[in-house]
Amino acid sequence: FRAKAEALSSTTDEVAGLSDAPAAVARYLADRELAGQLVVAPALKALDWAAAGLQVALRGARDADRVGVTGCDFAIAETGTILLLSAPDCPPTVSLLPETHIALVPASRVLPSIEDVLARLRAGGGELPRALNFISGPSRTGDIEQTIVLGAHGPCAVHLLIYRD
């Protein structure tokens, strides 16, 4: 998964557990001089962001937000793709509007293929949410002189923080 994600211009890191995520996010932001407030999906409100020295807004993202942090419902090893299911506590804007998207990826949710992910979703029963967002690295386009430009229609940086769960 990591090799495929990095081939798609995502960066990756690994931590021992979910509780280590805020400190790892703070290090990532400091290394890239991305100080300031970040928007965090409300589903992650239980994490101790303040102990890591981070000021967070638990809400959907707005145009001015530079960094968004989400969880991750599934990850696809063969493509380096993550899947986010929309929900009231995980608004899609957090992964789509900010220049930098950081996703917290549980290692147990990294599955071999999209078929495995779809089988797991079907087995879960119930209806699918209104939006399933498959994210394969930073947004990109090759419209201008066939030169790849990152961040054309969404985040120009995607960081995947994998944790053991």
N, C-alpha and C positions, 0 to 999 in steps of 0.2 A: 504493500500500500504506500509506504513512504517513498519508495523509489519512483513509483508511477506519479504520485502527487508532485514530487519535486521536478519531475520531467515536464510537468504542466505549469511550472513556475511558482508553485506554492512553496512555502517554507514549512518545515516541520520541527517539532521538539517533542520530548517525551518526559513525563513526570510520573512519580510513583502512584499518586492518587489524585482524585478530584480536588481535595483540600489544598493540594500544592499548586493548583492552577493560578490563583491570583498572584502569587509571587513570580511564577513563570511569565505571566502576562506583563507584570511590572518590569521584569528584566528585558523582555522583548521590546517594550515601549521605550525604555531607557536606551537600549542599544541603537534604536532608530530615531532617537530624539523626538519621540511622539508624546510629549508631555501634555497634560491637561485631562479634561474629563472624557470619559468614554461612556457609551451607551451599552447597556447589558440587557439581554433578554430577561424579563422578569422570572423566568424559570430558574435562573441562576442566582436568585436573591439570597439564598442560604449561605453562599460562600462569603468568607471574610475578606472582602475587597479592601476595607479600611486598614486592616493589619498589613496589607501589602503597600499601603501608601497611595491607594487609588481612590479617586472620587468617581462614583458611577451614578448614572441615571438609569433607573429600571423602567424602561418604556420602549416604544417603537422609536426608530431613528428618524431624524429630521435632516434637512439639507446641510446644516452646518456641522453635524457630527462627523468627526474625522475617523473614529475607531468604533467598531461594533463588535460585541462578543456574544456568541451564541453557543448553544450545545450542538449536538449532532445526533440525529436519530439512527442513521446507518452510514457506513462507509463501504466503498466498493474497491476491493484490492486490485482487481485486474485493470481498473481505469484510473485509480487515484481520485475518485469522485466521492463527495459527501452528499448525503441526502438530509434535508431539513423539511420536516412536516410543519405546516403552519398551524398555529394554535394561539389562543388568547395570550398565553404566557411566553410565546415565541413568535413575535410578529416578524414577517418576512423582511420588513424594511431594515432590520438590524444587520442582516447579511448583504443587503443590496445597495443601500445608500452611502454608508461611510466609505472613505478611500481605502481603509484597511479593515478587513474582516478577520477576526480570530475565532476559530471554532474549537470547542473542547470535545474531543473525540474519544468515547469510551472504547478501549481495545476490544472488548467483548462484542462490540457492534460492527467490527470490521469483518465483512463477509466476502467470500471469494468473487461473486459475480452479481450482476443486476438481477439475474434470475433468482438467486438466493434471497436477495432483499425483497423482491416481489412475493416470493413464497412466504417469507416471514410476515409481510404485511397482510397477505390473505389469511394466514393462520391466526392472526390476531383478531380476526372478526371485526365487526363494526364497519362503519363507513370511513372512507379516506377523507382527510381534510380537504378544504377547497384548493389548497396549493401544495404541491410537492416540488421543492426546489433542489435540483441536482446541480451541484457546484463543482466544476472541474478547474480549479485554479482561478487566477485573476481574470476579469473580463478582458476580452481582446477583440481586435478587428484587424483586418488586412485590407480595408477599403481604399486606403490612400497609397497609391503606387505599390500595392501588394507588400507593404511593409507592416509587420506585426506591431501593433501599438497596444500596450496593456492599459487597462482602466478606461476603456472607451465608453462602456455603458454600465459601469458598476465599479466594484473595488479594483484598485490597481495592485493591491497586495492581499494575499490570503495566507494566513498562518494557521497551521493545524497543530494543535497541542493534544497529543495522545496521552491518555492516562489509563493506568490499570484500574480495573473495577471488579 
